[in-house]
Amino acid sequence: MEEIGKERITYGTVAFIGYILSPLSWWNDIFVNIPISYIVAWLVSLLIPEAFLIAFTLTYITTNILGFILMHLGIEGCFRKNIRFDKKTMMRYIIVSTVYTLIVVVMIQIGLMALS
């Protein structure tokens, strides 16, 4: 397989994993993000019992943002030859993903999007 084909498969896989973690898939919460968040919160609560809720919430938000970052990275990797992995690029991914997550939350809150 040629090098470009391998890169597209790799970046496509990264984008797919991002989609699975992102709130764009209707089933991600029940099957992916909530179980991951619960496990992480449970592990944290073994050390700090009163931290379960905050650990759960932070992990849940992080999985959604990570999903957007991975989708962004994967899609960009499929269509661009050279992707830089420096601090500036990663900060841009984090900012764009966080803003997009906030937009989705606001749209759900005002009724423009439904969770199911």
Summary of the structure (lengths in Angstrom):
residues: 116
radius of gyration: 16.2
end to end distance: 40.2
largest distance: 52.5
contacts: 317
relative contact order: 0.15
helix: 80%
strand: 0%
